[in-house]
C-alpha cells in the first residue's frame, strides 16, 4: 500500500474521531514495520486530532460559551493552570474516546500549538505499542 494514501486515510480517520485507530495502527505496523508505522501514525493521528479540535472550536465554541459561559469559568481556569497535564493524561488513557477529547478540548481556550504537541507526545506510547503489535502479528503469520 502507498504510504501517502495510508497517511491521508489515517488523518481522515483521526479527524472523524471514529473508532478504529487501534486496528489501523496495527495495520500500519504490519504493512510498514513498527518504527515507520509509529512515525507515520504519530503525525497522522495528531494532525487529524488537531483538525477535529479546530472544527469543534470553529463551529461550537462560541455557542457553548454563550449558553454556558458562567459555568465554564472554572473549567477554563483549570485548563489554563493544568491543561497540559489534563490533556497528556487523557491521551495516555485509551478509555476516554478521542471524540470527547478532540471536541471537548476544542471548546476550551487551550492554544492550538499546545494541543498539538501535547497530543503528539501523549499518544506516542500507545502508537508504538499498537504499531509493534501489528508488526509482530505480521511476522507471526508470515506476512
N, CA, C and O atoms as a GROMACS GRO file, in nm:
protein
  572
    1UNK      N    1   0.084  -0.118   0.000
    1UNK     CA    2   0.000   0.000   0.000
    1UNK      C    3   0.089   0.125   0.000
    1UNK      O    4   0.196   0.126   0.061
    2UNK      N    5   0.043   0.225  -0.067
    2UNK     CA    6   0.115   0.351  -0.074
    2UNK      C    7   0.112   0.421   0.063
    2UNK      O    8   0.006   0.437   0.123
    3UNK      N    9   0.229   0.462   0.109
    3UNK     CA   10   0.239   0.524   0.241
    3UNK      C   11   0.165   0.658   0.249
    3UNK      O   12   0.107   0.690   0.353
    4UNK      N   13   0.166   0.735   0.142
    4UNK     CA   14   0.096   0.864   0.140
    4UNK      C   15  -0.056   0.844   0.150
    4UNK      O   16  -0.124   0.920   0.219
    5UNK      N   17  -0.107   0.743   0.080
    5UNK     CA   18  -0.250   0.714   0.086
    5UNK      C   19  -0.290   0.669   0.227
    5UNK      O   20  -0.394   0.709   0.279
    6UNK      N   21  -0.207   0.586   0.287
    6UNK     CA   22  -0.235   0.541   0.423
    6UNK      C   23  -0.234   0.659   0.519
    6UNK      O   24  -0.322   0.671   0.605
    7UNK      N   25  -0.136   0.746   0.504
    7UNK     CA   26  -0.125   0.865   0.589
    7UNK      C   27  -0.252   0.949   0.578
    7UNK      O   28  -0.310   0.986   0.680
    8UNK      N   29  -0.294   0.978   0.457
    8UNK     CA   30  -0.414   1.060   0.436
    8UNK      C   31  -0.537   0.992   0.493
    8UNK      O   32  -0.620   1.056   0.557
    9UNK      N   33  -0.548   0.862   0.471
    9UNK     CA   34  -0.661   0.788   0.528
    9UNK      C   35  -0.662   0.793   0.679
    9UNK      O   36  -0.769   0.804   0.741
   10UNK      N   37  -0.545   0.785   0.739
   10UNK     CA   38  -0.537   0.790   0.885
   10UNK      C   39  -0.572   0.930   0.936
   10UNK      O   40  -0.639   0.943   1.039
   11UNK      N   41  -0.527   1.033   0.866
   11UNK     CA   42  -0.565   1.170   0.904
   11UNK      C   43  -0.717   1.184   0.903
   11UNK      O   44  -0.775   1.241   0.995
   12UNK      N   45  -0.781   1.132   0.799
   12UNK     CA   46  -0.927   1.139   0.789
   12UNK      C   47  -0.995   1.060   0.900
   12UNK      O   48  -1.094   1.106   0.958
   13UNK      N   49  -0.943   0.942   0.931
   13UNK     CA   50  -0.997   0.862   1.041
   13UNK      C   51  -0.985   0.938   1.173
   13UNK      O   52  -1.080   0.945   1.250
   14UNK      N   53  -0.869   0.995   1.198
   14UNK     CA   54  -0.847   1.069   1.322
   14UNK      C   55  -0.933   1.196   1.328
   14UNK      O   56  -0.984   1.231   1.434
   15UNK      N   57  -0.949   1.262   1.216
   15UNK     CA   58  -1.033   1.382   1.212
   15UNK      C   59  -1.177   1.349   1.246
   15UNK      O   60  -1.244   1.425   1.316
   16UNK      N   61  -1.225   1.236   1.198
   16UNK     CA   62  -1.363   1.195   1.225
   16UNK      C   63  -1.381   1.149   1.369
   16UNK      O   64  -1.493   1.146   1.419
   17UNK      N   65  -1.273   1.113   1.434
   17UNK     CA   66  -1.274   1.060   1.570
   17UNK      C   67  -1.356   0.931   1.583
   17UNK      O   68  -1.402   0.896   1.692
   18UNK      N   69  -1.373   0.862   1.472
   18UNK     CA   70  -1.444   0.734   1.475
   18UNK      C   71  -1.354   0.625   1.533
   18UNK      O   72  -1.232   0.636   1.526
   19UNK      N   73  -1.414   0.521   1.590
   19UNK     CA   74  -1.333   0.409   1.639
   19UNK      C   75  -1.257   0.342   1.523
   19UNK      O   76  -1.300   0.350   1.408
   20UNK      N   77  -1.149   0.280   1.553
   20UNK     CA   78  -1.073   0.208   1.453
   20UNK      C   79  -0.927   0.244   1.450
   20UNK      O   80  -0.849   0.186   1.374
   21UNK      N   81  -0.888   0.341   1.531
   21UNK     CA   82  -0.748   0.384   1.532
   21UNK      C   83  -0.653   0.274   1.573
   21UNK      O   84  -0.544   0.263   1.517
   22UNK      N   85  -0.691   0.194   1.670
   22UNK     CA   86  -0.601   0.087   1.715
   22UNK      C   87  -0.580  -0.015   1.604
   22UNK      O   88  -0.468  -0.058   1.579
   23UNK      N   89  -0.688  -0.054   1.537
   23UNK     CA   90  -0.678  -0.151   1.427
   23UNK      C   91  -0.598  -0.092   1.312
   23UNK      O   92  -0.516  -0.161   1.251
   24UNK      N   93  -0.621   0.035   1.281
   24UNK     CA   94  -0.546   0.100   1.173
   24UNK      C   95  -0.398   0.110   1.207
   24UNK      O   96  -0.312   0.096   1.120
   25UNK      N   97  -0.367   0.135   1.334
   25UNK     CA   98  -0.227   0.145   1.377
   25UNK      C   99  -0.160   0.008   1.369
   25UNK      O  100  -0.044  -0.002   1.328
   26UNK      N  101  -0.231  -0.097   1.407
   26UNK     CA  102  -0.176  -0.231   1.396
   26UNK      C  103  -0.156  -0.268   1.248
   26UNK      O  104  -0.058  -0.334   1.213
   27UNK      N  105  -0.248  -0.225   1.164
   27UNK     CA  106  -0.234  -0.250   1.020
   27UNK      C  107  -0.109  -0.178   0.967
   27UNK      O  108  -0.034  -0.235   0.888
   28UNK      N  109  -0.089  -0.056   1.011
   28UNK     CA  110   0.031   0.019   0.970
   28UNK      C  111   0.156  -0.056   1.015
   28UNK      O  112   0.253  -0.065   0.939
   29UNK      N  113   0.155  -0.108   1.136
   29UNK     CA  114   0.269  -0.185   1.185
   29UNK      C  115   0.296  -0.308   1.100
   29UNK      O  116   0.411  -0.341   1.070
   30UNK      N  117   0.188  -0.376   1.060
   30UNK     CA  118   0.203  -0.494   0.976
   30UNK      C  119   0.255  -0.459   0.837
   30UNK      O  120   0.335  -0.532   0.780
   31UNK      N  121   0.210  -0.346   0.783
   31UNK     CA  122   0.248  -0.306   0.648
   31UNK      C  123   0.386  -0.242   0.639
   31UNK      O  124   0.462  -0.269   0.546
   32UNK      N  125   0.417  -0.158   0.736
   32UNK     CA  126   0.536  -0.074   0.725
   32UNK      C  127   0.644  -0.101   0.829
   32UNK      O  128   0.753  -0.043   0.822
   33UNK      N  129   0.616  -0.188   0.926
   33UNK     CA  130   0.711  -0.213   1.035
   33UNK      C  131   0.684  -0.117   1.150
   33UNK      O  132   0.624  -0.011   1.131
   34UNK      N  133   0.728  -0.156   1.268
   34UNK     CA  134   0.696  -0.082   1.390
   34UNK      C  135   0.749   0.061   1.389
   34UNK      O  136   0.675   0.154   1.423
   35UNK      N  137   0.873   0.080   1.352
   35UNK     CA  138   0.932   0.215   1.358
   35UNK      C  139   0.867   0.311   1.259
   35UNK      O  140   0.827   0.422   1.296
   36UNK      N  141   0.857   0.268   1.133
   36UNK     CA  142   0.799   0.356   1.032
   36UNK      C  143   0.650   0.381   1.061
   36UNK      O  144   0.602   0.492   1.042
   37UNK      N  145   0.578   0.279   1.107
   37UNK     CA  146   0.437   0.294   1.140
   37UNK      C  147   0.418   0.389   1.257
   37UNK      O  148   0.325   0.470   1.257
   38UNK      N  149   0.504   0.381   1.356
   38UNK     CA  150   0.494   0.471   1.471
   38UNK      C  151   0.510   0.615   1.426
   38UNK      O  152   0.434   0.702   1.468
   39UNK      N  153   0.607   0.642   1.343
   39UNK     CA  154   0.629   0.777   1.291
   39UNK      C  155   0.510   0.823   1.207
   39UNK      O  156   0.460   0.934   1.225
   40UNK      N  157   0.466   0.740   1.116
   40UNK     CA  158   0.355   0.771   1.028
   40UNK      C  159   0.227   0.800   1.106
   40UNK      O  160   0.163   0.903   1.086
   41UNK      N  161   0.191   0.708   1.194
   41UNK     CA  162   0.066   0.721   1.269
   41UNK      C  163   0.075   0.834   1.371
   41UNK      O  164  -0.025   0.903   1.395
   42UNK      N  165   0.190   0.855   1.429
   42UNK     CA  166   0.205   0.962   1.527
   42UNK      C  167   0.168   1.097   1.465
   42UNK      O  168   0.094   1.175   1.524
   43UNK      N  169   0.221   1.124   1.348
   43UNK     CA  170   0.191   1.252   1.283
   43UNK      C  171   0.050   1.255   1.226
   43UNK      O  172  -0.019   1.355   1.239
   44UNK      N  173   0.006   1.146   1.163
   44UNK     CA  174  -0.129   1.143   1.105
   44UNK      C  175  -0.237   1.156   1.211
   44UNK      O  176  -0.334   1.229   1.192
   45UNK      N  177  -0.220   1.087   1.322
   45UNK     CA  178  -0.322   1.093   1.427
   45UNK      C  179  -0.325   1.230   1.494
   45UNK      O  180  -0.432   1.281   1.527
   46UNK      N  181  -0.210   1.289   1.513
   46UNK     CA  182  -0.205   1.420   1.577
   46UNK      C  183  -0.259   1.528   1.484
   46UNK      O  184  -0.329   1.619   1.529
   47UNK      N  185  -0.228   1.520   1.356
   47UNK     CA  186  -0.283   1.617   1.261
   47UNK      C  187  -0.435   1.602   1.255
   47UNK      O  188  -0.507   1.702   1.258
   48UNK      N  189  -0.485   1.480   1.247
   48UNK     CA  190  -0.629   1.457   1.245
   48UNK      C  191  -0.698   1.505   1.371
   48UNK      O  192  -0.804   1.567   1.364
   49UNK      N  193  -0.638   1.476   1.486
   49UNK     CA  194  -0.696   1.521   1.613
   49UNK      C  195  -0.699   1.673   1.620
   49UNK      O  196  -0.794   1.732   1.672
   50UNK      N  197  -0.595   1.737   1.568
   50UNK     CA  198  -0.590   1.883   1.571
   50UNK      C  199  -0.694   1.943   1.476
   50UNK      O  200  -0.752   2.047   1.507
   51UNK      N  201  -0.717   1.880   1.364
   51UNK     CA  202  -0.823   1.927   1.274
   51UNK      C  203  -0.959   1.916   1.344
   51UNK      O  204  -1.040   2.008   1.336
   52UNK      N  205  -0.984   1.803   1.411
   52UNK     CA  206  -1.110   1.786   1.485
   52UNK      C  207  -1.123   1.891   1.595
   52UNK      O  208  -1.231   1.946   1.615
   53UNK      N  209  -1.015   1.918   1.664
   53UNK     CA  210  -1.009   2.022   1.767
   53UNK      C  211  -1.048   2.157   1.707
   53UNK      O  212  -1.130   2.230   1.764
   54UNK      N  213  -0.990   2.191   1.593
   54UNK     CA  214  -1.017   2.320   1.528
   54UNK      C  215  -1.160   2.328   1.476
   54UNK      O  216  -1.222   2.434   1.482
   55UNK      N  217  -1.212   2.218   1.424
   55UNK     CA  218  -1.351   2.217   1.378
   55UNK      C  219  -1.447   2.241   1.496
   55UNK      O  220  -1.541   2.319   1.485
   56UNK      N  221  -1.420   2.174   1.605
   56UNK     CA  222  -1.502   2.193   1.725
   56UNK      C  223  -1.496   2.337   1.772
   56UNK      O  224  -1.598   2.398   1.804
   57UNK      N  225  -1.377   2.391   1.774
   57UNK     CA  226  -1.358   2.530   1.818
   57UNK      C  227  -1.431   2.626   1.724
   57UNK      O  228  -1.499   2.718   1.770
   58UNK      N  229  -1.418   2.605   1.596
   58UNK     CA  230  -1.477   2.696   1.497
   58UNK      C  231  -1.630   2.690   1.495
   58UNK      O  232  -1.696   2.793   1.486
   59UNK      N  233  -1.685   2.569   1.503
   59UNK     CA  234  -1.829   2.554   1.487
   59UNK      C  235  -1.909   2.557   1.617
   59UNK      O  236  -2.028   2.590   1.614
   60UNK      N  237  -1.849   2.523   1.731
   60UNK     CA  238  -1.928   2.507   1.852
   60UNK      C  239  -1.889   2.594   1.970
   60UNK      O  240  -1.972   2.620   2.057
   61UNK      N  241  -1.766   2.641   1.976
   61UNK     CA  242  -1.718   2.708   2.096
   61UNK      C  243  -1.797   2.834   2.131
   61UNK      O  244  -1.834   2.852   2.247
   62UNK      N  245  -1.824   2.919   2.034
   62UNK     CA  246  -1.898   3.042   2.064
   62UNK      C  247  -2.037   3.012   2.118
   62UNK      O  248  -2.081   3.077   2.213
   63UNK      N  249  -2.106   2.916   2.060
   63UNK     CA  250  -2.241   2.881   2.106
   63UNK      C  251  -2.237   2.825   2.248
   63UNK      O  252  -2.322   2.858   2.331
   64UNK      N  253  -2.139   2.740   2.275
   64UNK     CA  254  -2.127   2.682   2.409
   64UNK      C  255  -2.091   2.791   2.509
   64UNK      O  256  -2.146   2.794   2.619
   65UNK      N  257  -2.000   2.880   2.473
   65UNK     CA  258  -1.962   2.992   2.561
   65UNK      C  259  -2.084   3.080   2.592
   65UNK      O  260  -2.106   3.120   2.706
   66UNK      N  261  -2.160   3.109   2.490
   66UNK     CA  262  -2.278   3.193   2.508
   66UNK      C  263  -2.380   3.130   2.602
   66UNK      O  264  -2.438   3.197   2.687
   67UNK      N  265  -2.399   3.001   2.586
   67UNK     CA  266  -2.500   2.932   2.666
   67UNK      C  267  -2.452   2.898   2.808
   67UNK      O  268  -2.529   2.909   2.904
   68UNK      N  269  -2.327   2.856   2.821
   68UNK     CA  270  -2.278   2.805   2.950
   68UNK      C  271  -2.158   2.884   3.004
   68UNK      O  272  -2.088   2.836   3.092
   69UNK      N  273  -2.135   3.003   2.953
   69UNK     CA  274  -2.016   3.081   2.986
   69UNK      C  275  -1.983   3.087   3.134
   69UNK      O  276  -1.869   3.061   3.172
   70UNK      N  277  -2.078   3.121   3.216
   70UNK     CA  278  -2.051   3.135   3.360
   70UNK      C  279  -2.011   3.002   3.423
   70UNK      O  280  -1.924   2.997   3.509
   71UNK      N  281  -2.074   2.895   3.379
   71UNK     CA  282  -2.044   2.762   3.434
   71UNK      C  283  -1.910   2.709   3.386
   71UNK      O  284  -1.850   2.622   3.450
   72UNK      N  285  -1.863   2.759   3.274
   72UNK     CA  286  -1.736   2.712   3.218
   72UNK      C  287  -1.614   2.784   3.275
   72UNK      O  288  -1.501   2.744   3.248
   73UNK      N  289  -1.637   2.887   3.352
   73UNK     CA  290  -1.524   2.966   3.404
   73UNK      C  291  -1.425   2.879   3.480
   73UNK      O  292  -1.304   2.894   3.463
   74UNK      N  293  -1.473   2.789   3.563
   74UNK     CA  294  -1.383   2.701   3.640
   74UNK      C  295  -1.307   2.605   3.550
   74UNK      O  296  -1.191   2.574   3.574
   75UNK      N  297  -1.374   2.558   3.445
   75UNK     CA  298  -1.307   2.468   3.352
   75UNK      C  299  -1.195   2.543   3.280
   75UNK      O  300  -1.084   2.492   3.268
   76UNK      N  301  -1.225   2.663   3.233
   76UNK     CA  302  -1.122   2.743   3.165
   76UNK      C  303  -1.005   2.772   3.258
   76UNK      O  304  -0.889   2.770   3.217
   77UNK      N  305  -1.037   2.800   3.382
   77UNK     CA  306  -0.932   2.827   3.481
   77UNK      C  307  -0.844   2.704   3.500
   77UNK      O  308  -0.721   2.714   3.506
   78UNK      N  309  -0.907   2.587   3.511
   78UNK     CA  310  -0.832   2.463   3.527
   78UNK      C  311  -0.746   2.431   3.406
   78UNK      O  312  -0.633   2.385   3.420
   79UNK      N  313  -0.799   2.456   3.287
   79UNK     CA  314  -0.723   2.431   3.164
   79UNK      C  315  -0.604   2.525   3.156
   79UNK      O  316  -0.495   2.485   3.115
   80UNK      N  317  -0.623   2.650   3.195
   80UNK     CA  318  -0.512   2.746   3.193
   80UNK      C  319  -0.401   2.704   3.290
   80UNK      O  320  -0.283   2.720   3.259
   81UNK      N  321  -0.439   2.652   3.406
   81UNK     CA  322  -0.340   2.613   3.507
   81UNK      C  323  -0.278   2.477   3.479
   81UNK      O  324  -0.156   2.460   3.490
   82UNK      N  325  -0.362   2.380   3.444
   82UNK     CA  326  -0.314   2.242   3.434
   82UNK      C  327  -0.358   2.172   3.305
   82UNK      O  328  -0.360   2.049   3.299
   83UNK      N  329  -0.391   2.248   3.203
   83UNK     CA  330  -0.442   2.189   3.080
   83UNK      C  331  -0.346   2.093   3.013
   83UNK      O  332  -0.388   1.991   2.958
   84UNK      N  333  -0.218   2.125   3.017
   84UNK     CA  334  -0.119   2.037   2.956
   84UNK      C  335  -0.122   1.900   3.025
   84UNK      O  336  -0.120   1.797   2.958
   85UNK      N  337  -0.125   1.900   3.156
   85UNK     CA  338  -0.129   1.774   3.231
   85UNK      C  339  -0.260   1.699   3.204
   85UNK      O  340  -0.258   1.578   3.181
   86UNK      N  341  -0.374   1.770   3.206
   86UNK     CA  342  -0.504   1.706   3.180
   86UNK      C  343  -0.503   1.638   3.043
   86UNK      O  344  -0.540   1.522   3.030
   87UNK      N  345  -0.460   1.712   2.941
   87UNK     CA  346  -0.460   1.657   2.806
   87UNK      C  347  -0.363   1.540   2.795
   87UNK      O  348  -0.395   1.438   2.734
   88UNK      N  349  -0.245   1.554   2.853
   88UNK     CA  350  -0.146   1.446   2.847
   88UNK      C  351  -0.202   1.318   2.909
   88UNK      O  352  -0.188   1.210   2.852
   89UNK      N  353  -0.266   1.330   3.026
   89UNK     CA  354  -0.323   1.212   3.092
   89UNK      C  355  -0.438   1.153   3.012
   89UNK      O  356  -0.453   1.031   3.005
   90UNK      N  357  -0.520   1.238   2.951
   90UNK     CA  358  -0.629   1.188   2.867
   90UNK      C  359  -0.574   1.112   2.747
   90UNK      O  360  -0.632   1.012   2.704
   91UNK      N  361  -0.463   1.158   2.693
   91UNK     CA  362  -0.402   1.091   2.578
   91UNK      C  363  -0.336   0.960   2.617
   91UNK      O  364  -0.330   0.867   2.536
   92UNK      N  365  -0.289   0.949   2.739
   92UNK     CA  366  -0.228   0.824   2.786
   92UNK      C  367  -0.332   0.717   2.815
   92UNK      O  368  -0.304   0.598   2.803
   93UNK      N  369  -0.452   0.760   2.854
   93UNK     CA  370  -0.556   0.666   2.895
   93UNK      C  371  -0.650   0.640   2.777
   93UNK      O  372  -0.728   0.727   2.740
   94UNK      N  373  -0.642   0.520   2.718
   94UNK     CA  374  -0.721   0.493   2.598
   94UNK      C  375  -0.871   0.475   2.624
   94UNK      O  376  -0.948   0.461   2.529
   95UNK      N  377  -0.912   0.475   2.748
   95UNK     CA  378  -1.054   0.456   2.780
   95UNK      C  379  -1.140   0.578   2.751
   95UNK      O  380  -1.263   0.566   2.744
   96UNK      N  381  -1.080   0.693   2.732
   96UNK     CA  382  -1.156   0.814   2.701
   96UNK      C  383  -1.161   0.826   2.549
   96UNK      O  384  -1.058   0.838   2.484
   97UNK      N  385  -1.283   0.824   2.492
   97UNK     CA  386  -1.294   0.832   2.345
   97UNK      C  387  -1.231   0.960   2.289
   97UNK      O  388  -1.247   1.068   2.345
   98UNK      N  389  -1.160   0.944   2.178
   98UNK     CA  390  -1.096   1.060   2.115
   98UNK      C  391  -1.197   1.165   2.075
   98UNK      O  392  -1.165   1.284   2.074
   99UNK      N  393  -1.318   1.124   2.040
   99UNK     CA  394  -1.422   1.221   2.005
   99UNK      C  395  -1.442   1.320   2.119
   99UNK      O  396  -1.452   1.440   2.096
  100UNK      N  397  -1.448   1.269   2.241
  100UNK     CA  398  -1.467   1.357   2.357
  100UNK      C  399  -1.346   1.446   2.382
  100UNK      O  400  -1.360   1.564   2.414
  101UNK      N  401  -1.228   1.389   2.367
  101UNK     CA  402  -1.106   1.467   2.390
  101UNK      C  403  -1.091   1.575   2.284
  101UNK      O  404  -1.070   1.692   2.316
  102UNK      N  405  -1.102   1.537   2.158
  102UNK     CA  406  -1.081   1.632   2.049
  102UNK      C  407  -1.183   1.745   2.050
  102UNK      O  408  -1.147   1.862   2.044
  103UNK      N  409  -1.311   1.709   2.057
  103UNK     CA  410  -1.413   1.814   2.054
  103UNK      C  411  -1.419   1.890   2.186
  103UNK      O  412  -1.438   2.011   2.188
  104UNK      N  413  -1.403   1.819   2.296
  104UNK     CA  414  -1.408   1.885   2.426
  104UNK      C  415  -1.297   1.987   2.446
  104UNK      O  416  -1.320   2.098   2.494
  105UNK      N  417  -1.176   1.949   2.408
  105UNK     CA  418  -1.064   2.043   2.423
  105UNK      C  419  -1.076   2.159   2.324
  105UNK      O  420  -1.025   2.268   2.351
  106UNK      N  421  -1.143   2.136   2.212
  106UNK     CA  422  -1.167   2.245   2.118
  106UNK      C  423  -1.257   2.353   2.174
  106UNK      O  424  -1.255   2.467   2.127
  107UNK      N  425  -1.335   2.319   2.274
  107UNK     CA  426  -1.425   2.415   2.338
  107UNK      C  427  -1.354   2.498   2.444
  107UNK      O  428  -1.410   2.595   2.496
  108UNK      N  429  -1.232   2.462   2.476
  108UNK     CA  430  -1.156   2.535   2.578
  108UNK      C  431  -1.074   2.645   2.511
  108UNK      O  432  -1.081   2.666   2.390
  109UNK      N  433  -0.997   2.712   2.591
  109UNK     CA  434  -0.910   2.819   2.541
  109UNK      C  435  -0.765   2.774   2.523
  109UNK      O  436  -0.675   2.857   2.509
  110UNK      N  437  -0.743   2.643   2.522
  110UNK     CA  438  -0.608   2.592   2.502
  110UNK      C  439  -0.557   2.635   2.365
  110UNK      O  440  -0.631   2.633   2.267
  111UNK      N  441  -0.431   2.675   2.361
  111UNK     CA  442  -0.370   2.716   2.234
  111UNK      C  443  -0.353   2.596   2.143
  111UNK      O  444  -0.328   2.484   2.190
  112UNK      N  445  -0.368   2.617   2.014
  112UNK     CA  446  -0.362   2.509   1.915
  112UNK      C  447  -0.227   2.439   1.920
  112UNK      O  448  -0.221   2.316   1.920
  113UNK      N  449  -0.119   2.515   1.924
  113UNK     CA  450   0.015   2.453   1.926
  113UNK      C  451   0.032   2.367   2.051
  113UNK      O  452   0.090   2.259   2.043
  114UNK      N  453  -0.015   2.412   2.164
  114UNK     CA  454  -0.007   2.335   2.288
  114UNK      C  455  -0.084   2.204   2.272
  114UNK      O  456  -0.036   2.097   2.308
  115UNK      N  457  -0.205   2.214   2.218
  115UNK     CA  458  -0.287   2.095   2.194
  115UNK      C  459  -0.212   1.996   2.105
  115UNK      O  460  -0.210   1.876   2.132
  116UNK      N  461  -0.151   2.047   1.999
  116UNK     CA  462  -0.082   1.961   1.904
  116UNK      C  463   0.034   1.885   1.970
  116UNK      O  464   0.039   1.762   1.964
  117UNK      N  465   0.126   1.958   2.033
  117UNK     CA  466   0.246   1.890   2.083
  117UNK      C  467   0.216   1.799   2.202
  117UNK      O  468   0.279   1.694   2.217
  118UNK      N  469   0.121   1.838   2.287
  118UNK     CA  470   0.086   1.751   2.399
  118UNK      C  471   0.017   1.625   2.348
  118UNK      O  472   0.041   1.516   2.399
  119UNK      N  473  -0.069   1.640   2.248
  119UNK     CA  474  -0.135   1.523   2.189
  119UNK      C  475  -0.033   1.430   2.125
  119UNK      O  476  -0.039   1.308   2.144
  120UNK      N  477   0.060   1.487   2.051
  120UNK     CA  478   0.162   1.404   1.985
  120UNK      C  479   0.242   1.326   2.089
  120UNK      O  480   0.263   1.206   2.074
  121UNK      N  481   0.285   1.392   2.191
  121UNK     CA  482   0.364   1.327   2.295
  121UNK      C  483   0.280   1.225   2.373
  121UNK      O  484   0.326   1.114   2.400
  122UNK      N  485   0.158   1.263   2.408
  122UNK     CA  486   0.074   1.175   2.488
  122UNK      C  487   0.030   1.049   2.416
  122UNK      O  488   0.010   0.945   2.479
  123UNK      N  489   0.014   1.056   2.285
  123UNK     CA  490  -0.030   0.939   2.208
  123UNK      C  491   0.085   0.852   2.161
  123UNK      O  492   0.063   0.742   2.110
  124UNK      N  493   0.207   0.898   2.178
  124UNK     CA  494   0.322   0.828   2.123
  124UNK      C  495   0.341   0.687   2.179
  124UNK      O  496   0.366   0.593   2.103
  125UNK      N  497   0.329   0.670   2.308
  125UNK     CA  498   0.349   0.536   2.368
  125UNK      C  499   0.247   0.437   2.316
  125UNK      O  500   0.283   0.326   2.277
  126UNK      N  501   0.120   0.475   2.315
  126UNK     CA  502   0.016   0.386   2.265
  126UNK      C  503   0.034   0.355   2.118
  126UNK      O  504   0.012   0.242   2.074
  127UNK      N  505   0.075   0.455   2.042
  127UNK     CA  506   0.101   0.435   1.900
  127UNK      C  507   0.210   0.331   1.880
  127UNK      O  508   0.197   0.241   1.797
  128UNK      N  509   0.318   0.344   1.955
  128UNK     CA  510   0.428   0.248   1.944
  128UNK      C  511   0.384   0.107   1.982
  128UNK      O  512   0.420   0.010   1.916
  129UNK      N  513   0.306   0.095   2.087
  129UNK     CA  514   0.260  -0.037   2.132
  129UNK      C  515   0.175  -0.104   2.025
  129UNK      O  516   0.197  -0.221   1.993
  130UNK      N  517   0.078  -0.030   1.968
  130UNK     CA  518  -0.009  -0.090   1.867
  130UNK      C  519   0.065  -0.117   1.736
  130UNK      O  520   0.041  -0.219   1.672
  131UNK      N  521   0.154  -0.027   1.697
  131UNK     CA  522   0.232  -0.049   1.575
  131UNK      C  523   0.323  -0.171   1.592
  131UNK      O  524   0.336  -0.251   1.500
  132UNK      N  525   0.384  -0.186   1.707
  132UNK     CA  526   0.470  -0.301   1.735
  132UNK      C  527   0.389  -0.430   1.736
  132UNK      O  528   0.434  -0.532   1.685
  133UNK      N  529   0.270  -0.425   1.793
  133UNK     CA  530   0.184  -0.544   1.795
  133UNK      C  531   0.147  -0.585   1.653
  133UNK      O  532   0.149  -0.703   1.620
  134UNK      N  533   0.115  -0.488   1.570
  134UNK     CA  534   0.084  -0.519   1.430
  134UNK      C  535   0.202  -0.579   1.356
  134UNK      O  536   0.186  -0.674   1.280
  135UNK      N  537   0.320  -0.524   1.380
  135UNK     CA  538   0.440  -0.576   1.316
  135UNK      C  539   0.468  -0.720   1.362
  135UNK      O  540   0.503  -0.806   1.281
  136UNK      N  541   0.451  -0.746   1.491
  136UNK     CA  542   0.475  -0.880   1.544
  136UNK      C  543   0.370  -0.980   1.494
  136UNK      O  544   0.404  -1.095   1.464
  137UNK      N  545   0.246  -0.937   1.483
  137UNK     CA  546   0.142  -1.026   1.428
  137UNK      C  547   0.172  -1.062   1.283
  137UNK      O  548   0.154  -1.177   1.241
  138UNK      N  549   0.219  -0.964   1.207
  138UNK     CA  550   0.254  -0.990   1.068
  138UNK      C  551   0.368  -1.092   1.059
  138UNK      O  552   0.367  -1.178   0.971
  139UNK      N  553   0.465  -1.081   1.148
  139UNK     CA  554   0.575  -1.178   1.149
  139UNK      C  555   0.525  -1.316   1.188
  139UNK      O  556   0.569  -1.417   1.133
  140UNK      N  557   0.431  -1.320   1.286
  140UNK     CA  558   0.380  -1.447   1.336
  140UNK      C  559   0.304  -1.523   1.230
  140UNK      O  560   0.310  -1.646   1.225
  141UNK      N  561   0.232  -1.453   1.145
  141UNK     CA  562   0.155  -1.520   1.042
  141UNK      C  563   0.231  -1.531   0.910
  141UNK      O  564   0.181  -1.586   0.812
  142UNK      N  565   0.353  -1.479   0.909
  142UNK     CA  566   0.438  -1.490   0.792
  142UNK      C  567   0.404  -1.394   0.679
  142UNK      O  568   0.434  -1.421   0.563
  143UNK      N  569   0.344  -1.284   0.714
  143UNK     CA  570   0.307  -1.186   0.610
  143UNK      C  571   0.425  -1.104   0.567
  143UNK      O  572   0.411  -1.017   0.480
   0.00000   0.00000   0.00000
